[in-house]
Amino acid sequence: MKHLGIKLSLFINYFVFAILLNSVGAILLQLQRNFDMTKAEVSVLEGFKDLPIAIASFFVASFLPKFGIRKGMMLGLLAVTVMSFAMPLITDDFWQFKLLYVIVGVSFAIIKISVFATIGLITEGEKEHSSLMSWLEGFFMVGVLIGNLIFSFFIDDDNQKSLEWLNVYYFLGALCMVAFLLVFFSKLDETKAKNESSDLKEDFLGMLKLVIKPLILVFVVSAFLFVLLEQSFQTWFPTFYEDTLKLPASMSVQAGSVLAGAFAIGRILAGFVLRKVNWLVFLLSCLGLVAASILINLPMAKDAVMPDHVNWSNAPIIVWAIPVMGLFLAPIYPTINSMILSAIPKYLHSTMSGLIVVFSALGGTLGSRITGEVFERYDGTTAFYMALIPLALLAMSLITFNFLKKKEHSFS
């Protein structure tokens, strides 16, 4: 297979950061248990992850092609490796988690821009680009699934004050080292990613000019709305399962893995479906099915009664049914990213990737914060019903994006 080594490194990079980034839901639950913090208090943690992603992406996107895409990936992995090994050694305050996610956020900004730029370098044509993007994002969700399972194995349901679960970071540090070595030994021709005629100042100004184009502006709004919607569910899923469905903490974290599994299946299947079906028709159908899942499942969740000694084998069907929405949410993000990246010159991929990461991070922060506040003041079902608002706005944004994409021909 062509570019096998670098493709494998992209998959492993995404897998590692999937675990680190999407452990927020499990950590929010554990912080409430370990330190008696409220939902509103712990909801700020998402910002310590997403705001550094946004800020770093804004500045890194123009600089990265000149510094080196491969070098950038290695730098990000090295920083996260060191922090992961340090986590179990500091076990007495909230600040360590804030620092962890600042480092993870900045590193992920570098990794994601590098990955998106690399996809453009090793694929030819819109369909190949879209297919590889969906496969990568699907594998990202496999990492989320496995990550939640790993965290759940370290949680002590009987002792909510136990901090032994922090030992999971020794495993994650070792995984980061493996990813670092894989990138170190991979080869990548980065020539097409560089715009030799411009300097850093011109590249940075070019990024600002790019975002004011109508097509790009509507795209970043779509990306923002999707991540706001996605993070509303992913971050608060474990808390919803423990607080609303009354499941044990470890099982609630595992529910995040079930949702991640649905996302993984949805994105992997989308890699095949998008070769045959119009992308807009497919995504609008997915949004309709997400809305149907919310309207059908949440009333059932509110009235659900759990058996004594509940586990996955005797849990009511609603425990399994709610994560199904992940199947339909899954294809949206990688598809719209692929549509915009495959439509622009390859030397703009790093810049465009920076914009994607910036607005995705902002959407994730806002979505998590809003959901946490509504969850605290009302309840979990009300918080999840609120997702219907960005869902409707996203549908309108995608229709507008498709209209502008047909009209736009120049990105120079």
Steps between C-alpha positions, in 0.01 A plus 500: 500500500628847406609721794437212744749619763375856524135390490563265792664783694194721440268230634711446813528876563124538482450197722725640776342844502151354481560338839656810654250755370185301558585387850347831610161338562651238729715757677207737557315215669803406711566860605144523629558178696857567621479870586123555548493757220177612332417444134534872428844510668644205309351614167779760467749218437383471139618857448851414617511247218317682222619860542871400476405297191336808348780743590782267397328409172461866408877554520632155409311457171714745304827407669476120492578432129826694534593339833411155368180297528681187619711696751184663635338163565807378689513817715133466598537133590812563709328770710200279572721203586678696773174637647333159500779344706480793745123475562496216761769682700279806567173394659366776721344780294298605195787699348683189377206412277490855365871481416459157342232624264689817410793283387273246330309784330808674357648166391177390337482827305838414349404136442164569338631766262785265412263210437261705283789643298651154457174352369511754217856399418435125477158489329377586151148626434196585712376143546833358618543799732150463645541124545834525684366784715199291605720199576734712713216664690345156546822370650506809721170383645644151550758674718222674693325167551811321624603800709173507691524126563857538628399780738202301627726208598698729733194648676405372846118509527514427874747775592418828329799676658757256357757657267643169379333559163774754420735206436333473159732781390804273520340290228412809296855633530637174363252515211617854417860375488400234246324763287809724516727221377262411218502859370879521546555204266239606240580697184292781347557724198376841623592701191145565379392625844735798478426830329856604422396841367378629836646570843342437840336841515339451159385150595340631819323783317389244242332302774306808610400575141391142442245502781307797353417313179126411513557128440768477768294705744197273463725195528657612831151575635402143406808357671435715808136387524582133453767489771274698733237231443740207522675613819167567669448125490850355520625702797189456714405146404651331811341760730163458324511124550588524868276797585193432284504123444653425844773267376828429688792733418707237318202395287422866428853551365460183294186655349733757346675208331169377358439847355855507364447157346192631322704796373776268378259274312319800351819659370647180363175418318485857369834440330319248277163677470649832387648332193143439378268761656483881474662640813231762576208257472689257721583755772152654512356149538744440786392821675134400469575165660691667787197722570272194495732319744490792744122535486438126542767407755507785750139457625577129551823583687322732742258225607748209492532275808823307551506148654700426813864415422462640148751404232510499121327163475191594704479875427179633337510550123517879541853468644608355165268710282622850588853456356353397162483870411878478464456298181323793338711781646823329402531571125434874516829644622749308283280546194472878518872526578582290197267703276681825576855361499459316171370821341807715572869489396722275710721786618189643673418176683705589809340845519150359451570227754590770751162665448325164537674431830445853634125504443458136601672573830283805563189298423610222735564741786167680460303176458646342812456817706135555396411136560668503842311813607162366380576162661577672832193728500244258354580138417674276246204449269443875471870551425492241222173636355686829449709325233205529260578872458855469357381194306240707312750783442755250369254366243443852367873569498576185297242593237655846470851350486401271212348792309814712538731209419336465160555871430854542639786430261799708617697478824808681388 
